[in-house]
């Protein structure tokens, strides 16, 4: 009888062990199914977002070879050129028009413009005009200004619209 009790006790323990193993396997399968479901759900959402973004973002980049920044206005490749500094926001239309007319003339000198509205350039906008800066750190303008640079040195400076217009004919 003791043997029978021991056999029953062992069977009961084996059944409990089997039940625990079966529950563990079921739990693992459920966790794996949830992970796979989240993976595919996330993949579908990300793909939809990428398609939406790619449909709306079709901007093209353009390089403007006529613009410069104050820091590079003394190291252009030409021996002689003009650099005009002005605010695109305030004076843009009249100076853009003036530059376009000048560039269409026969014997024009290469002209770069510096937009004073950009943060990188607005340090040059000060209370005094430096007519002969030797480097970009010394550039100081009070408004629209045209510099003629020859061999890396300022040779002429014009700071009012009429004189700039007479130079850029």
Secondary structure, DSSP 4 states (H G I P E B T S, - for coil): -HHHHHHHHHHHHHHHHHHHHHHHHHHHHHHHHHHHHHHHHHHHHHHHHHHHHHHH--------TTEE-GGGTT--SSSEEEEEEE-HHHHHHHHHHHHHHHHTSTTPPPEEEEETTSTTTGGGB-SS--TT-SSGGG--BSS-EEEEEETTEEEEEE-SHHHHHHH--
